Amino acid sequence: MSAQGSGDAPLREEISEFIVFLAQERNDSPHTVRAYRRDLVAFQAFCDEYHGGASWSWQSLDRLTLRSFMGELDRRGLSKRSIGRAVSVIRTFYRFLGNRFGVDDNPAKGVRIPKTDRRLPAVLDRAQVDMMFAYAESLAERGEFMATRDLVILELFYATGMRLAELAGLNVADVDVISEQVKLRGKGRKERIVPFGGHAARALQRYLAEREVLLAGGRTARGDARALILSRRRRRLSARGIQRIVKRFLDGLDQSVGFKVHTLRHSFATHLLDAGADLRAVQELLGHASLSTTQVYTHTSVARLKKVYQQAHPRA
């Protein structure tokens, strides 16, 4: 390992190995890996400038260096949330350096991450959910493969609360239409079984039949032939492709809100809790390692209840 250097050299090898570790060993999503890499490259560039081109090592970086980096990010106008994420990334990176290369000083250890007001996730109300599916179903009734596929994408997101990367990585073998359940591979390669309902099952049955017709029409790479969600060209549909499809439907509901793909996951969790579902059960369904991550949805539910109360109670 070359832990010393100047210019662009010092971190390249370590960053590359860390990125491989995130993607292959931790099984992080491509989006997460890109975010980690972006923060570390920014930290590398800052350290090169901070040391004026002189040689420096991982061991030489201290809290003062990190706090100076945080100050620089603040001067650039980054939010507290973005600065906090960068510190968290560096802390994780140093743990990797300690385990892999014996670097025993972690400048991010003990550094307080700037507190931010936790934003409540945007969720669809029941009327918006009904409107979205009514439109998607009307398109699917035309019998076109892509419309049937798009309906399945929406059904699976809302029926299971799965992540974008989890849906993009699904194979046909992961879905059991008879038992109405799907096997998901989440963060850290952790597997979980999540049930889905009759609407999703019926959409899947129809889609799988049309998918077979599509595959019979030409050659398909072996890996793509296993994929659940396919493009018109019989290729596994990428996460970005799925994202564009979902965004199109969500923008049709209300562009001003800025709904995102994760909105369906948020809506899944919030609607379950609104209906009285147990918090720990929702945690398992979402694949959250920590209950505190799931608890943000309880705040959403309370906020929605307060809104209903203010609108409906005669003495509110």
N, C-alpha and C positions, 0 to 999 in steps of 0.2 A: 504494500500500500504506500502511495506517495502522499503523506499527510502534510507535506510542506510544498511551497511553491509560490508563484505570483501570477498576476494576470489572470488568464482563464483556467490555469492548470490545477490549482489546489483541490477542488472538489469534484472534478469530473469523475474520477474512478469511484469515489465513495458514493456520489449521487447515483451513478449508474447501477452500482451493486444494490443500493437501497431501493431504487425503483424496481429492480428485478425482484427483490425480496417482497415488496408490497404487492406486486402483481401476481407472483407465482406462489409465494409461501403464505402471505396473508389473504390472498385472493380478493384484494380491494378492487373496486370498480374502476374502469378506465378514467372516469371523471375524478375520482379521489386521487388516483395516481398522478394525473396531470396537475391537480391542485398542489400536491406535495412537491412535485418537481418545480413548479413555478415559484413557490415560496423559497425553496432551497437555492435555486439559481439566483433569485434576488438577494438572498443572504450572502451567497458567494461573491456577487458583484460588489456588494457593500463592503465586505471584509477586504477585498482587494484594494478598494479605494481608501478604506479606513487605515490600512497599513502602508499606504503610499507606494505600493508596488514592491515593498520589502517582503522577504520570506516570512511566512507565518505557519503555525501548526494548529491542529485542533486543540491540543493541550493549552495553547497560548490564549485561546479565546476565553474571556471571562464575562462576568455579568455586566461589566461596564460596556463591553463590546455589544452585547445583546441589547442593553438599554439604549445605547446609541442608535442601534438599528431600529428599535421601536420608535425612537424619536424621529428618525428619518422617515419612517412610514407615516407617522402622524403629520409631519410637514408636507408630505405628498398628498395629504387629504384622505388617507385610507380610514375606514371606519374602525371603531373599537373592535368590532366583530372580526374584521380582517386581520388586524394586528394580533388579536388573541389567537386566531387560527395559526398565524405564522409562528408565534412562540410555541404553540402546541406541537407544530410540525418539527421545529428545531429540537424540542425536548425529546420527541420520539426518535428523531434521527440520531441524537446523541446516545440514546439507549441502544440503538442498533450498533453504533460505533463501539460502544463498550462491550457488547456481546460478541461482535465479530472481530474487532481489532484491538480490544483492550484499552481503549481511550476511557480513562476513569473519571475525568472531570466533565460535568454537564453544566454549562453556564445557564441553561434554562431552568435548572432545578431550583425551586424556591422563588422563581420570578413570578410575581402575581400577574395573571392575565387580566387586562382591563375589563371591568364589569360592564355588561351591556344589558339593556332591557330586552328580555327574551320576547321576540315577536311571536304572536300567536299565528299559527299557520292558517292560511286561507282555506276555507272548505266550501263545498257546494251545499246548498240547501236541498231539501227533498224534491222541490219543484224543479230545480235545475238538473238534478239527477234524472228525473223522469223525462224532462225535455231532451236531454242529451241522448238517452237510450231510444226514445221515440224516433228521433231523427236518424240515428245509426241503424235502427231496425228497418226503417222505411227504405234506406239505401240498400240494405242487405236483401230486401224482398225482391230486388231487381235481378238477383241471381248472379251478380258479378263477383268473382273471386275476391278481389281486393276489398269490396264493401263487406263481405262476409268475414274476412280476416280482421278488418278494422273493428267490427262489432265484438269479435272475440277478444281483441286487445283491451277494449274498454271494459268488457265484462270481467276479464281476469284481474285487471287492476282494481276495480271497485269491489269485486267479490272476495278477493284475498288480501288486498293491501300490500301486494308484493312490490319490490323495488324495480326500477327500470332495468338495471343490470340483471336482475333475477329473471325477468320476463324475456329479455333478449337471449339469455343463455338456456332457456327451456328447450328440452327435447320432447318428442312425442311420447317417449317411454316414461317421462316424468308425470304424465297426466293420466289419471284413471277416471274416465267419464262415468263408469258404472258406480264406483264408490264415491264419486264426486269429491275427489281430493287431488292435490298436486304436491309433488316433492320439490322443494325450493332449496337452492344452495346460496346461503347468505354470506355475510362478511366472515372472513376467517375460515371459509369452506364449511361452515356449520350448516347442516341439513335440518330441515323441519318439514313436517307434513301439515298442510293447511287445507281445510275443507272449502268447498264452494257450493253454491246453490243451483236450483233447477234452471234458472235463466242462463247461467254460464254453461251448464252442462248441455243444454239444447243448442246453444250457439256453437259450442265445441263440436258436437256431433255433426252438425251441418258443415262446419268448416273443414273437419277432417275428411269428410267425403269429397268435398270440392278440392281439397289439397291433393288427394290421391289422383284425381283427374288431371290436375296440373302437373304432377310428377310424371304421369304416364306420357306426357306430351314432349318429353325430351330428356337429355342426360343431365344428371345432377351430381355434383361432388359428394363424396361419401359423408363428410361432415354436415353438409347442407341438407342431405336427405334425412338426417336424423332430427333436424331442427323443427320445432313446432311452428314458429312464425316465419313464413317465407315471403320473399318478394315475388313479383310477377315473373322474374327471371329464374325462379327456383333456387334462390340463394337465401341463406339465413338473413333475416332482416336485422340491420344494425340497430343499436340503441338509439342512435341519432335519427334513424328512419322512423322508429316507433315514436320517438319524441315529437317529431314533426306531425305525425298523424294525430296524436292525442291533442297537441296544441291547437290543431285546426278545429277540432270539436269544441274544446274549451273556449277558444276565442269566439266561437259562435254563440256562446252563452252570455259572456260579458267581457269584452276586451279591456275595459277600464280597470278591472280588478287585477289583471296580470296573473291569471291562473297558470299553473305549471303542471307538468306530468305528476309531480309529487302531490298535487292537490287531490288526486283520486285516492292516494294512500292516506292522506290526512282525513279525507271525508269518510273513508272506510272506518278508521279508528274512532273518529268523533261520533259517527252515527251509531256505532256499537255501544259506546259509553252513554250516549243519550238514551239508548233503549235499556240501560241498566246492566250492561255486560261487566264482568269482573275485570278490574284493571290488570291483574296478572295474566289472565287469559288473553287479553288484548296484547300484552307484552310478548307472549309466546307467539301469537299469530303474526306480529310484526317482525319478530326475530331480533328484538332489542336485547342487548346484553344487560342493560341496567334499567331498573324500573323507573328511575328518575327521567330517562329519555321519554318514556311513555307518558309520564305524568303531565307533560305539556298539553296533552289532549284533554285532560281533566279541566285545565284552565279554559280551554276552548269551549267545553261543554257548559261550564259555569257561566262564561261570558254570554253564550247563546241563551241560557236560561234567564239571565238577568235582562236581556233584551226583550224576551217574551214577557217577562214580568212587568217591565216598564210599559210595554204596549197594551197589556191586557188587564192588569190589576187596577181596580177603581181608585185605590188610594196610593198608587205608586208615585 
